């Protein structure tokens, strides 16, 4: 049990926590090493955005129609 830090020795505990944080950052670095390259290699086309715009226009028109219909019925 000679490697276990004494609970009264706070500097050893802080050093252990610091080493743990450094090791965790290396794990994160390994996990995201190729992610940036994968994101940069994605090809976002205008066709996807056009379909999103069409769906947005349809959704807005349906909500507007329901609002006008509710206003006409209630008033």
N, CA, C and O atoms as a Tripos MOL2 file, in Angstrom:
@<TRIPOS>MOLECULE
protein
  300   299    75     0     0
PROTEIN
NO_CHARGES

@<TRIPOS>ATOM
      1 N           0.8240   -1.1820    0.0000 N.3       1 UNK1
      2 CA          0.0000    0.0000    0.0000 C.3       1 UNK1
      3 C           0.8750    1.2540    0.0000 C.2       1 UNK1
      4 O           0.4490    2.2950    0.5000 O.2       1 UNK1
      5 N           2.0730    1.1760   -0.5440 N.am      2 UNK2
      6 CA          2.9500    2.3340   -0.4980 C.3       2 UNK2
      7 C           2.6380    3.3500   -1.5930 C.2       2 UNK2
      8 O           3.0580    4.5010   -1.4680 O.2       2 UNK2
      9 N           1.9170    2.9830   -2.6700 N.am      3 UNK3
     10 CA          1.5770    3.9210   -3.7360 C.3       3 UNK3
     11 C           0.2960    4.7010   -3.4670 C.2       3 UNK3
     12 O          -0.0070    5.6590   -4.1770 O.2       3 UNK3
     13 N          -0.4410    4.3050   -2.4670 N.am      4 UNK4
     14 CA         -1.6930    4.9820   -2.1460 C.3       4 UNK4
     15 C          -1.3740    6.2560   -1.3670 C.2       4 UNK4
     16 O          -0.7150    6.1960   -0.3290 O.2       4 UNK4
     17 N          -1.8460    7.4320   -1.8670 N.am      5 UNK5
     18 CA         -1.5350    8.6720   -1.1450 C.3       5 UNK5
     19 C          -2.2850    8.7450    0.1750 C.2       5 UNK5
     20 O          -3.4190    8.2800    0.2980 O.2       5 UNK5
     21 N          -1.6340    9.3280    1.1380 N.am      6 UNK6
     22 CA         -2.2410    9.5260    2.4460 C.3       6 UNK6
     23 C          -3.3570   10.5560    2.3190 C.2       6 UNK6
     24 O          -3.1980   11.5480    1.6080 O.2       6 UNK6
     25 N          -4.4800   10.3390    2.9930 N.am      7 UNK7
     26 CA         -5.6070   11.2590    2.8770 C.3       7 UNK7
     27 C          -5.2650   12.6410    3.4230 C.2       7 UNK7
     28 O          -5.9580   13.6110    3.1190 O.2       7 UNK7
     29 N          -4.2190   12.7440    4.2150 N.am      8 UNK8
     30 CA         -3.7990   14.0450    4.7430 C.3       8 UNK8
     31 C          -2.8890   14.7830    3.7660 C.2       8 UNK8
     32 O          -2.6970   15.9930    3.8920 O.2       8 UNK8
     33 N          -2.3300   14.0670    2.7990 N.am      9 UNK9
     34 CA         -1.4110   14.6730    1.8330 C.3       9 UNK9
     35 C          -2.2140   15.1770    0.6340 C.2       9 UNK9
     36 O          -2.3980   14.4580   -0.3480 O.2       9 UNK9
     37 N          -2.6830   16.4050    0.7240 N.am     10 UNK10
     38 CA         -3.5560   16.9470   -0.3150 C.3      10 UNK10
     39 C          -2.8180   17.1980   -1.6120 C.2      10 UNK10
     40 O          -3.4240   17.1210   -2.6800 O.2      10 UNK10
     41 N          -1.5310   17.4970   -1.5570 N.am     11 UNK11
     42 CA         -0.7890   17.7520   -2.7900 C.3      11 UNK11
     43 C          -0.7370   16.4960   -3.6540 C.2      11 UNK11
     44 O          -0.7950   16.5860   -4.8800 O.2      11 UNK11
     45 N          -0.6290   15.3280   -3.0280 N.am     12 UNK12
     46 CA         -0.6150   14.0850   -3.7920 C.3      12 UNK12
     47 C          -1.9680   13.8400   -4.4380 C.2      12 UNK12
     48 O          -2.0390   13.3500   -5.5650 O.2      12 UNK12
     49 N          -3.0350   14.1750   -3.7390 N.am     13 UNK13
     50 CA         -4.3800   13.9940   -4.2940 C.3      13 UNK13
     51 C          -4.5910   14.9500   -5.4600 C.2      13 UNK13
     52 O          -5.1310   14.5590   -6.4950 O.2      13 UNK13
     53 N          -4.1640   16.2110   -5.2980 N.am     14 UNK14
     54 CA         -4.3110   17.1780   -6.3870 C.3      14 UNK14
     55 C          -3.5030   16.7580   -7.6090 C.2      14 UNK14
     56 O          -3.9550   16.9100   -8.7430 O.2      14 UNK14
     57 N          -2.3020   16.2270   -7.3710 N.am     15 UNK15
     58 CA         -1.4690   15.7730   -8.4840 C.3      15 UNK15
     59 C          -2.1330   14.5970   -9.1900 C.2      15 UNK15
     60 O          -2.1080   14.5190  -10.4180 O.2      15 UNK15
     61 N          -2.7250   13.6840   -8.4280 N.am     16 UNK16
     62 CA         -3.4300   12.5510   -9.0120 C.3      16 UNK16
     63 C          -4.6110   13.0320   -9.8430 C.2      16 UNK16
     64 O          -4.8380   12.5240  -10.9410 O.2      16 UNK16
     65 N          -5.3710   14.0090   -9.3340 N.am     17 UNK17
     66 CA         -6.4970   14.5570  -10.0890 C.3      17 UNK17
     67 C          -6.0170   15.2590  -11.3500 C.2      17 UNK17
     68 O          -6.6490   15.1480  -12.4000 O.2      17 UNK17
     69 N          -4.9110   15.9770  -11.2590 N.am     18 UNK18
     70 CA         -4.3670   16.6810  -12.4190 C.3      18 UNK18
     71 C          -3.9470   15.6880  -13.4940 C.2      18 UNK18
     72 O          -4.2240   15.9020  -14.6740 O.2      18 UNK18
     73 N          -3.2850   14.6080  -13.1030 N.am     19 UNK19
     74 CA         -2.8790   13.5850  -14.0670 C.3      19 UNK19
     75 C          -4.0910   12.9220  -14.7010 C.2      19 UNK19
     76 O          -4.0770   12.6050  -15.8900 O.2      19 UNK19
     77 N          -5.1380   12.7130  -13.9150 N.am     20 UNK20
     78 CA         -6.3580   12.1160  -14.4510 C.3      20 UNK20
     79 C          -6.9840   13.0270  -15.4900 C.2      20 UNK20
     80 O          -7.4420   12.5550  -16.5320 O.2      20 UNK20
     81 N          -7.0110   14.3350  -15.2200 N.am     21 UNK21
     82 CA         -7.5780   15.2820  -16.1810 C.3      21 UNK21
     83 C          -6.7550   15.3090  -17.4630 C.2      21 UNK21
     84 O          -7.3170   15.3830  -18.5550 O.2      21 UNK21
     85 N          -5.4380   15.2510  -17.3430 N.am     22 UNK22
     86 CA         -4.5870   15.2390  -18.5330 C.3      22 UNK22
     87 C          -4.8590   13.9850  -19.3430 C.2      22 UNK22
     88 O          -4.9660   14.0530  -20.5670 O.2      22 UNK22
     89 N          -4.9740   12.8380  -18.6790 N.am     23 UNK23
     90 CA         -5.2540   11.5980  -19.3940 C.3      23 UNK23
     91 C          -6.6080   11.6590  -20.0870 C.2      23 UNK23
     92 O          -6.7470   11.1560  -21.2020 O.2      23 UNK23
     93 N          -7.6020   12.2590  -19.4570 N.am     24 UNK24
     94 CA         -8.9130   12.3860  -20.0840 C.3      24 UNK24
     95 C          -8.8370   13.2650  -21.3220 C.2      24 UNK24
     96 O          -9.5130   12.9890  -22.3140 O.2      24 UNK24
     97 N          -8.0320   14.3150  -21.2840 N.am     25 UNK25
     98 CA         -7.9200   15.1830  -22.4530 C.3      25 UNK25
     99 C          -7.2660   14.4380  -23.6040 C.2      25 UNK25
    100 O          -7.6240   14.6690  -24.7590 O.2      25 UNK25
    101 N          -6.3310   13.5620  -23.3280 N.am     26 UNK26
    102 CA         -5.7340   12.7750  -24.3930 C.3      26 UNK26
    103 C          -6.7450   11.8190  -25.0030 C.2      26 UNK26
    104 O          -6.7400   11.5980  -26.2140 O.2      26 UNK26
    105 N          -7.6100   11.2520  -24.1760 N.am     27 UNK27
    106 CA         -8.6580   10.3800  -24.7020 C.3      27 UNK27
    107 C          -9.5560   11.1720  -25.6360 C.2      27 UNK27
    108 O          -9.9150   10.6950  -26.7130 O.2      27 UNK27
    109 N          -9.9190   12.3770  -25.2280 N.am     28 UNK28
    110 CA        -10.7630   13.2110  -26.0790 C.3      28 UNK28
    111 C         -10.0510   13.5450  -27.3820 C.2      28 UNK28
    112 O         -10.6740   13.5420  -28.4440 O.2      28 UNK28
    113 N          -8.7650   13.8310  -27.3160 N.am     29 UNK29
    114 CA         -8.0190   14.1470  -28.5210 C.3      29 UNK29
    115 C          -8.0380   12.9660  -29.4850 C.2      29 UNK29
    116 O          -8.2020   13.1470  -30.6920 O.2      29 UNK29
    117 N          -7.8710   11.7600  -28.9550 N.am     30 UNK30
    118 CA         -7.9090   10.5740  -29.8040 C.3      30 UNK30
    119 C          -9.2920   10.3680  -30.4050 C.2      30 UNK30
    120 O          -9.4120    9.9140  -31.5420 O.2      30 UNK30
    121 N         -10.3320   10.6970  -29.6530 N.am     31 UNK31
    122 CA        -11.6870   10.4880  -30.1490 C.3      31 UNK31
    123 C         -12.0420   11.4540  -31.2630 C.2      31 UNK31
    124 O         -12.8120   11.1000  -32.1560 O.2      31 UNK31
    125 N         -11.5030   12.6620  -31.2350 N.am     32 UNK32
    126 CA        -11.8940   13.6680  -32.2230 C.3      32 UNK32
    127 C         -10.8220   13.9250  -33.2740 C.2      32 UNK32
    128 O         -10.9240   14.8860  -34.0360 O.2      32 UNK32
    129 N          -9.8210   13.0990  -33.3250 N.am     33 UNK33
    130 CA         -8.7050   13.3360  -34.2430 C.3      33 UNK33
    131 C          -9.1740   13.4270  -35.6920 C.2      33 UNK33
    132 O          -8.7420   14.3240  -36.4160 O.2      33 UNK33
    133 N         -10.0400   12.5250  -36.1320 N.am     34 UNK34
    134 CA        -10.4540   12.4980  -37.5370 C.3      34 UNK34
    135 C         -11.8140   13.1440  -37.7610 C.2      34 UNK34
    136 O         -12.2900   13.1920  -38.8960 O.2      34 UNK34
    137 N         -12.4360   13.6320  -36.7260 N.am     35 UNK35
    138 CA        -13.7790   14.1890  -36.8660 C.3      35 UNK35
    139 C         -13.7630   15.4600  -37.7000 C.2      35 UNK35
    140 O         -14.6530   15.6590  -38.5270 O.2      35 UNK35
    141 N         -12.7800   16.3190  -37.5040 N.am     36 UNK36
    142 CA        -12.7190   17.5710  -38.2540 C.3      36 UNK36
    143 C         -12.5480   17.2820  -39.7370 C.2      36 UNK36
    144 O         -13.1860   17.9270  -40.5680 O.2      36 UNK36
    145 N         -11.7110   16.3390  -40.0750 N.am     37 UNK37
    146 CA        -11.5200   15.9750  -41.4790 C.3      37 UNK37
    147 C         -12.8080   15.4200  -42.0710 C.2      37 UNK37
    148 O         -13.1370   15.7130  -43.2210 O.2      37 UNK37
    149 N         -13.5380   14.6230  -41.3010 N.am     38 UNK38
    150 CA        -14.8040   14.0800  -41.7910 C.3      38 UNK38
    151 C         -15.8300   15.1840  -42.0080 C.2      38 UNK38
    152 O         -16.5810   15.1520  -42.9820 O.2      38 UNK38
    153 N         -15.8660   16.1570  -41.1100 N.am     39 UNK39
    154 CA        -16.8090   17.2670  -41.2660 C.3      39 UNK39
    155 C         -16.4490   18.0950  -42.4880 C.2      39 UNK39
    156 O         -17.3320   18.5070  -43.2400 O.2      39 UNK39
    157 N         -15.1550   18.3450  -42.6940 N.am     40 UNK40
    158 CA        -14.7310   19.1310  -43.8470 C.3      40 UNK40
    159 C         -14.9960   18.3980  -45.1530 C.2      40 UNK40
    160 O         -15.2100   19.0380  -46.1820 O.2      40 UNK40
    161 N         -14.9850   17.0760  -45.1350 N.am     41 UNK41
    162 CA        -15.1990   16.3240  -46.3650 C.3      41 UNK41
    163 C         -16.6770   16.2000  -46.7260 C.2      41 UNK41
    164 O         -17.0000   15.7610  -47.8300 O.2      41 UNK41
    165 N         -17.5770   16.5750  -45.8260 N.am     42 UNK42
    166 CA        -19.0100   16.5220  -46.1270 C.3      42 UNK42
    167 C         -19.3420   17.5340  -47.2120 C.2      42 UNK42
    168 O         -18.8220   18.6500  -47.2190 O.2      42 UNK42
    169 N         -20.2120   17.1300  -48.1270 N.am     43 UNK43
    170 CA        -20.6190   18.0100  -49.2110 C.3      43 UNK43
    171 C         -22.0720   18.4030  -48.9750 C.2      43 UNK43
    172 O         -22.9810   17.5920  -49.1550 O.2      43 UNK43
    173 N         -22.2820   19.6400  -48.5760 N.am     44 UNK44
    174 CA        -23.6370   20.1370  -48.3530 C.3      44 UNK44
    175 C         -24.0720   20.8490  -49.6180 C.2      44 UNK44
    176 O         -23.4700   21.8450  -50.0180 O.2      44 UNK44
    177 N         -25.1020   20.3440  -50.2380 N.am     45 UNK45
    178 CA        -25.5460   20.9290  -51.5060 C.3      45 UNK45
    179 C         -26.7270   21.8500  -51.2760 C.2      45 UNK45
    180 O         -27.3700   21.8090  -50.2270 O.2      45 UNK45
    181 N         -27.0020   22.6730  -52.2580 N.am     46 UNK46
    182 CA        -28.1400   23.5810  -52.1840 C.3      46 UNK46
    183 C         -29.4610   22.8210  -52.3350 C.2      46 UNK46
    184 O         -30.5070   23.3310  -51.9340 O.2      46 UNK46
    185 N         -29.4340   21.6250  -52.9000 N.am     47 UNK47
    186 CA        -30.6740   20.8580  -53.0650 C.3      47 UNK47
    187 C         -31.2860   20.5230  -51.7110 C.2      47 UNK47
    188 O         -32.5020   20.6020  -51.5390 O.2      47 UNK47
    189 N         -30.4530   20.1510  -50.7570 N.am     48 UNK48
    190 CA        -30.9710   19.8590  -49.4210 C.3      48 UNK48
    191 C         -31.6100   21.0980  -48.8090 C.2      48 UNK48
    192 O         -32.6590   21.0090  -48.1710 O.2      48 UNK48
    193 N         -30.9960   22.2250  -48.9980 N.am     49 UNK49
    194 CA        -31.5390   23.4560  -48.4420 C.3      49 UNK49
    195 C         -32.8320   23.8470  -49.1510 C.2      49 UNK49
    196 O         -33.7380   24.3930  -48.5220 O.2      49 UNK49
    197 N         -32.9280   23.5750  -50.4440 N.am     50 UNK50
    198 CA        -34.1650   23.8880  -51.1620 C.3      50 UNK50
    199 C         -35.3190   23.0520  -50.6280 C.2      50 UNK50
    200 O         -36.4210   23.5660  -50.4360 O.2      50 UNK50
    201 N         -35.0750   21.7690  -50.3860 N.am     51 UNK51
    202 CA        -36.1540   20.9330  -49.8600 C.3      51 UNK51
    203 C         -36.5470   21.3920  -48.4570 C.2      51 UNK51
    204 O         -37.7220   21.3500  -48.0940 O.2      51 UNK51
    205 N         -35.5620   21.8310  -47.6710 N.am     52 UNK52
    206 CA        -35.8880   22.3550  -46.3480 C.3      52 UNK52
    207 C         -36.7140   23.6240  -46.4670 C.2      52 UNK52
    208 O         -37.6330   23.8410  -45.6780 O.2      52 UNK52
    209 N         -36.4000   24.4630  -47.4410 N.am     53 UNK53
    210 CA        -37.1550   25.7010  -47.6420 C.3      53 UNK53
    211 C         -38.5840   25.3890  -48.0560 C.2      53 UNK53
    212 O         -39.5210   26.0330  -47.5820 O.2      53 UNK53
    213 N         -38.7620   24.4090  -48.9330 N.am     54 UNK54
    214 CA        -40.1110   24.0330  -49.3600 C.3      54 UNK54
    215 C         -40.9220   23.4980  -48.1840 C.2      54 UNK54
    216 O         -42.0900   23.8510  -48.0220 O.2      54 UNK54
    217 N         -40.3150   22.6620  -47.3770 N.am     55 UNK55
    218 CA        -41.0170   22.1410  -46.1990 C.3      55 UNK55
    219 C         -41.3540   23.2690  -45.2300 C.2      55 UNK55
    220 O         -42.4160   23.2610  -44.6090 O.2      55 UNK55
    221 N         -40.4600   24.2260  -45.1020 N.am     56 UNK56
    222 CA        -40.7140   25.3660  -44.2260 C.3      56 UNK56
    223 C         -41.9000   26.1800  -44.7400 C.2      56 UNK56
    224 O         -42.7580   26.5890  -43.9580 O.2      56 UNK56
    225 N         -41.9520   26.4130  -46.0380 N.am     57 UNK57
    226 CA        -43.0610   27.1780  -46.6130 C.3      57 UNK57
    227 C         -44.3870   26.4440  -46.4390 C.2      57 UNK57
    228 O         -45.4090   27.0640  -46.1430 O.2      57 UNK57
    229 N         -44.3720   25.1330  -46.6200 N.am     58 UNK58
    230 CA        -45.5940   24.3430  -46.4330 C.3      58 UNK58
    231 C         -46.0460   24.4180  -44.9730 C.2      58 UNK58
    232 O         -47.2310   24.6010  -44.6970 O.2      58 UNK58
    233 N         -45.1080   24.2780  -44.0480 N.am     59 UNK59
    234 CA        -45.4560   24.3270  -42.6240 C.3      59 UNK59
    235 C         -46.0100   25.6940  -42.2420 C.2      59 UNK59
    236 O         -46.9850   25.7770  -41.4950 O.2      59 UNK59
    237 N         -45.4020   26.7660  -42.7420 N.am     60 UNK60
    238 CA        -45.8820   28.1090  -42.4300 C.3      60 UNK60
    239 C         -47.2620   28.3330  -43.0150 C.2      60 UNK60
    240 O         -48.1190   28.9320  -42.3650 O.2      60 UNK60
    241 N         -47.4920   27.8610  -44.2300 N.am     61 UNK61
    242 CA        -48.8080   28.0580  -44.8450 C.3      61 UNK61
    243 C         -49.8900   27.2640  -44.1160 C.2      61 UNK61
    244 O         -51.0080   27.7570  -43.9650 O.2      61 UNK61
    245 N         -49.5860   26.0540  -43.6630 N.am     62 UNK62
    246 CA        -50.5650   25.2560  -42.9180 C.3      62 UNK62
    247 C         -50.8980   25.9350  -41.5910 C.2      62 UNK62
    248 O         -52.0680   26.0260  -41.2210 O.2      62 UNK62
    249 N         -49.8920   26.4060  -40.8820 N.am     63 UNK63
    250 CA        -50.1310   27.0730  -39.6010 C.3      63 UNK63
    251 C         -50.9310   28.3500  -39.8140 C.2      63 UNK63
    252 O         -51.8370   28.6500  -39.0360 O.2      63 UNK63
    253 N         -50.6060   29.1050  -40.8600 N.am     64 UNK64
    254 CA        -51.3480   30.3390  -41.1550 C.3      64 UNK64
    255 C         -52.7980   30.0300  -41.4980 C.2      64 UNK64
    256 O         -53.7060   30.7310  -41.0510 O.2      64 UNK64
    257 N         -53.0200   28.9830  -42.2900 N.am     65 UNK65
    258 CA        -54.3800   28.5980  -42.6630 C.3      65 UNK65
    259 C         -55.1870   28.2130  -41.4270 C.2      65 UNK65
    260 O         -56.3360   28.6300  -41.2810 O.2      65 UNK65
    261 N         -54.5960   27.4270  -40.5450 N.am     66 UNK66
    262 CA        -55.2950   27.0080  -39.3270 C.3      66 UNK66
    263 C         -55.5920   28.2230  -38.4500 C.2      66 UNK66
    264 O         -56.6650   28.2960  -37.8510 O.2      66 UNK66
    265 N         -54.6730   29.1680  -38.3630 N.am     67 UNK67
    266 CA        -54.8820   30.3740  -37.5650 C.3      67 UNK67
    267 C         -56.0270   31.2100  -38.1320 C.2      67 UNK67
    268 O         -56.8900   31.6730  -37.3860 O.2      67 UNK67
    269 N         -56.0320   31.4020  -39.4530 N.am     68 UNK68
    270 CA        -57.1010   32.1940  -40.0860 C.3      68 UNK68
    271 C         -58.4420   31.4780  -39.9410 C.2      68 UNK68
    272 O         -59.4590   32.1250  -39.6870 O.2      68 UNK68
    273 N         -58.4590   30.1670  -40.0970 N.am     69 UNK69
    274 CA        -59.6850   29.3900  -39.9410 C.3      69 UNK69
    275 C         -60.2120   29.5080  -38.5080 C.2      69 UNK69
    276 O         -61.4130   29.6870  -38.3070 O.2      69 UNK69
    277 N         -59.3370   29.4100  -37.5250 N.am     70 UNK70
    278 CA        -59.7570   29.5320  -36.1250 C.3      70 UNK70
    279 C         -60.2710   30.9390  -35.8360 C.2      70 UNK70
    280 O         -61.2330   31.1050  -35.0870 O.2      70 UNK70
    281 N         -59.6370   31.9470  -36.4220 N.am     71 UNK71
    282 CA        -60.0880   33.3230  -36.2170 C.3      71 UNK71
    283 C         -61.4520   33.5450  -36.8620 C.2      71 UNK71
    284 O         -62.2890   34.2560  -36.3050 O.2      71 UNK71
    285 N         -61.6860   32.9440  -38.0280 N.am     72 UNK72
    286 CA        -62.9700   33.1020  -38.7140 C.3      72 UNK72
    287 C         -64.0890   32.3910  -37.9540 C.2      72 UNK72
    288 O         -65.2040   32.9050  -37.8610 O.2      72 UNK72
    289 N         -63.7900   31.2110  -37.4130 N.am     73 UNK73
    290 CA        -64.8060   30.4390  -36.6980 C.3      73 UNK73
    291 C         -65.1530   31.1120  -35.3680 C.2      73 UNK73
    292 O         -66.3220   31.1480  -34.9820 O.2      73 UNK73
    293 N         -64.1650   31.6380  -34.6770 N.am     74 UNK74
    294 CA        -64.4220   32.2140  -33.3580 C.3      74 UNK74
    295 C         -64.9820   33.6340  -33.4250 C.2      74 UNK74
    296 O         -65.5770   34.1020  -32.4540 O.2      74 UNK74
    297 N         -64.8090   34.3110  -34.5250 N.am     75 UNK75
    298 CA        -65.1920   35.7150  -34.5340 C.3      75 UNK75
    299 C         -66.3390   36.0010  -35.3790 C.2      75 UNK75
    300 O         -66.7640   37.1530  -35.4740 O.2      75 UNK75
@<TRIPOS>BOND
     1     1     2 1
     2     2     3 1
     3     3     4 2
     4     3     5 am
     5     5     6 1
     6     6     7 1
     7     7     8 2
     8     7     9 am
     9     9    10 1
    10    10    11 1
    11    11    12 2
    12    11    13 am
    13    13    14 1
    14    14    15 1
    15    15    16 2
    16    15    17 am
    17    17    18 1
    18    18    19 1
    19    19    20 2
    20    19    21 am
    21    21    22 1
    22    22    23 1
    23    23    24 2
    24    23    25 am
    25    25    26 1
    26    26    27 1
    27    27    28 2
    28    27    29 am
    29    29    30 1
    30    30    31 1
    31    31    32 2
    32    31    33 am
    33    33    34 1
    34    34    35 1
    35    35    36 2
    36    35    37 am
    37    37    38 1
    38    38    39 1
    39    39    40 2
    40    39    41 am
    41    41    42 1
    42    42    43 1
    43    43    44 2
    44    43    45 am
    45    45    46 1
    46    46    47 1
    47    47    48 2
    48    47    49 am
    49    49    50 1
    50    50    51 1
    51    51    52 2
    52    51    53 am
    53    53    54 1
    54    54    55 1
    55    55    56 2
    56    55    57 am
    57    57    58 1
    58    58    59 1
    59    59    60 2
    60    59    61 am
    61    61    62 1
    62    62    63 1
    63    63    64 2
    64    63    65 am
    65    65    66 1
    66    66    67 1
    67    67    68 2
    68    67    69 am
    69    69    70 1
    70    70    71 1
    71    71    72 2
    72    71    73 am
    73    73    74 1
    74    74    75 1
    75    75    76 2
    76    75    77 am
    77    77    78 1
    78    78    79 1
    79    79    80 2
    80    79    81 am
    81    81    82 1
    82    82    83 1
    83    83    84 2
    84    83    85 am
    85    85    86 1
    86    86    87 1
    87    87    88 2
    88    87    89 am
    89    89    90 1
    90    90    91 1
    91    91    92 2
    92    91    93 am
    93    93    94 1
    94    94    95 1
    95    95    96 2
    96    95    97 am
    97    97    98 1
    98    98    99 1
    99    99   100 2
   100    99   101 am
   101   101   102 1
   102   102   103 1
   103   103   104 2
   104   103   105 am
   105   105   106 1
   106   106   107 1
   107   107   108 2
   108   107   109 am
   109   109   110 1
   110   110   111 1
   111   111   112 2
   112   111   113 am
   113   113   114 1
   114   114   115 1
   115   115   116 2
   116   115   117 am
   117   117   118 1
   118   118   119 1
   119   119   120 2
   120   119   121 am
   121   121   122 1
   122   122   123 1
   123   123   124 2
   124   123   125 am
   125   125   126 1
   126   126   127 1
   127   127   128 2
   128   127   129 am
   129   129   130 1
   130   130   131 1
   131   131   132 2
   132   131   133 am
   133   133   134 1
   134   134   135 1
   135   135   136 2
   136   135   137 am
   137   137   138 1
   138   138   139 1
   139   139   140 2
   140   139   141 am
   141   141   142 1
   142   142   143 1
   143   143   144 2
   144   143   145 am
   145   145   146 1
   146   146   147 1
   147   147   148 2
   148   147   149 am
   149   149   150 1
   150   150   151 1
   151   151   152 2
   152   151   153 am
   153   153   154 1
   154   154   155 1
   155   155   156 2
   156   155   157 am
   157   157   158 1
   158   158   159 1
   159   159   160 2
   160   159   161 am
   161   161   162 1
   162   162   163 1
   163   163   164 2
   164   163   165 am
   165   165   166 1
   166   166   167 1
   167   167   168 2
   168   167   169 am
   169   169   170 1
   170   170   171 1
   171   171   172 2
   172   171   173 am
   173   173   174 1
   174   174   175 1
   175   175   176 2
   176   175   177 am
   177   177   178 1
   178   178   179 1
   179   179   180 2
   180   179   181 am
   181   181   182 1
   182   182   183 1
   183   183   184 2
   184   183   185 am
   185   185   186 1
   186   186   187 1
   187   187   188 2
   188   187   189 am
   189   189   190 1
   190   190   191 1
   191   191   192 2
   192   191   193 am
   193   193   194 1
   194   194   195 1
   195   195   196 2
   196   195   197 am
   197   197   198 1
   198   198   199 1
   199   199   200 2
   200   199   201 am
   201   201   202 1
   202   202   203 1
   203   203   204 2
   204   203   205 am
   205   205   206 1
   206   206   207 1
   207   207   208 2
   208   207   209 am
   209   209   210 1
   210   210   211 1
   211   211   212 2
   212   211   213 am
   213   213   214 1
   214   214   215 1
   215   215   216 2
   216   215   217 am
   217   217   218 1
   218   218   219 1
   219   219   220 2
   220   219   221 am
   221   221   222 1
   222   222   223 1
   223   223   224 2
   224   223   225 am
   225   225   226 1
   226   226   227 1
   227   227   228 2
   228   227   229 am
   229   229   230 1
   230   230   231 1
   231   231   232 2
   232   231   233 am
   233   233   234 1
   234   234   235 1
   235   235   236 2
   236   235   237 am
   237   237   238 1
   238   238   239 1
   239   239   240 2
   240   239   241 am
   241   241   242 1
   242   242   243 1
   243   243   244 2
   244   243   245 am
   245   245   246 1
   246   246   247 1
   247   247   248 2
   248   247   249 am
   249   249   250 1
   250   250   251 1
   251   251   252 2
   252   251   253 am
   253   253   254 1
   254   254   255 1
   255   255   256 2
   256   255   257 am
   257   257   258 1
   258   258   259 1
   259   259   260 2
   260   259   261 am
   261   261   262 1
   262   262   263 1
   263   263   264 2
   264   263   265 am
   265   265   266 1
   266   266   267 1
   267   267   268 2
   268   267   269 am
   269   269   270 1
   270   270   271 1
   271   271   272 2
   272   271   273 am
   273   273   274 1
   274   274   275 1
   275   275   276 2
   276   275   277 am
   277   277   278 1
   278   278   279 1
   279   279   280 2
   280   279   281 am
   281   281   282 1
   282   282   283 1
   283   283   284 2
   284   283   285 am
   285   285   286 1
   286   286   287 1
   287   287   288 2
   288   287   289 am
   289   289   290 1
   290   290   291 1
   291   291   292 2
   292   291   293 am
   293   293   294 1
   294   294   295 1
   295   295   296 2
   296   295   297 am
   297   297   298 1
   298   298   299 1
   299   299   300 2
@<TRIPOS>SUBSTRUCTURE
     1 UNK1         2 RESIDUE 1 A UNK
     2 UNK2         6 RESIDUE 1 A UNK
     3 UNK3        10 RESIDUE 1 A UNK
     4 UNK4        14 RESIDUE 1 A UNK
     5 UNK5        18 RESIDUE 1 A UNK
     6 UNK6        22 RESIDUE 1 A UNK
     7 UNK7        26 RESIDUE 1 A UNK
     8 UNK8        30 RESIDUE 1 A UNK
     9 UNK9        34 RESIDUE 1 A UNK
    10 UNK10       38 RESIDUE 1 A UNK
    11 UNK11       42 RESIDUE 1 A UNK
    12 UNK12       46 RESIDUE 1 A UNK
    13 UNK13       50 RESIDUE 1 A UNK
    14 UNK14       54 RESIDUE 1 A UNK
    15 UNK15       58 RESIDUE 1 A UNK
    16 UNK16       62 RESIDUE 1 A UNK
    17 UNK17       66 RESIDUE 1 A UNK
    18 UNK18       70 RESIDUE 1 A UNK
    19 UNK19       74 RESIDUE 1 A UNK
    20 UNK20       78 RESIDUE 1 A UNK
    21 UNK21       82 RESIDUE 1 A UNK
    22 UNK22       86 RESIDUE 1 A UNK
    23 UNK23       90 RESIDUE 1 A UNK
    24 UNK24       94 RESIDUE 1 A UNK
    25 UNK25       98 RESIDUE 1 A UNK
    26 UNK26      102 RESIDUE 1 A UNK
    27 UNK27      106 RESIDUE 1 A UNK
    28 UNK28      110 RESIDUE 1 A UNK
    29 UNK29      114 RESIDUE 1 A UNK
    30 UNK30      118 RESIDUE 1 A UNK
    31 UNK31      122 RESIDUE 1 A UNK
    32 UNK32      126 RESIDUE 1 A UNK
    33 UNK33      130 RESIDUE 1 A UNK
    34 UNK34      134 RESIDUE 1 A UNK
    35 UNK35      138 RESIDUE 1 A UNK
    36 UNK36      142 RESIDUE 1 A UNK
    37 UNK37      146 RESIDUE 1 A UNK
    38 UNK38      150 RESIDUE 1 A UNK
    39 UNK39      154 RESIDUE 1 A UNK
    40 UNK40      158 RESIDUE 1 A UNK
    41 UNK41      162 RESIDUE 1 A UNK
    42 UNK42      166 RESIDUE 1 A UNK
    43 UNK43      170 RESIDUE 1 A UNK
    44 UNK44      174 RESIDUE 1 A UNK
    45 UNK45      178 RESIDUE 1 A UNK
    46 UNK46      182 RESIDUE 1 A UNK
    47 UNK47      186 RESIDUE 1 A UNK
    48 UNK48      190 RESIDUE 1 A UNK
    49 UNK49      194 RESIDUE 1 A UNK
    50 UNK50      198 RESIDUE 1 A UNK
    51 UNK51      202 RESIDUE 1 A UNK
    52 UNK52      206 RESIDUE 1 A UNK
    53 UNK53      210 RESIDUE 1 A UNK
    54 UNK54      214 RESIDUE 1 A UNK
    55 UNK55      218 RESIDUE 1 A UNK
    56 UNK56      222 RESIDUE 1 A UNK
    57 UNK57      226 RESIDUE 1 A UNK
    58 UNK58      230 RESIDUE 1 A UNK
    59 UNK59      234 RESIDUE 1 A UNK
    60 UNK60      238 RESIDUE 1 A UNK
    61 UNK61      242 RESIDUE 1 A UNK
    62 UNK62      246 RESIDUE 1 A UNK
    63 UNK63      250 RESIDUE 1 A UNK
    64 UNK64      254 RESIDUE 1 A UNK
    65 UNK65      258 RESIDUE 1 A UNK
    66 UNK66      262 RESIDUE 1 A UNK
    67 UNK67      266 RESIDUE 1 A UNK
    68 UNK68      270 RESIDUE 1 A UNK
    69 UNK69      274 RESIDUE 1 A UNK
    70 UNK70      278 RESIDUE 1 A UNK
    71 UNK71      282 RESIDUE 1 A UNK
    72 UNK72      286 RESIDUE 1 A UNK
    73 UNK73      290 RESIDUE 1 A UNK
    74 UNK74      294 RESIDUE 1 A UNK
    75 UNK75      298 RESIDUE 1 A UNK
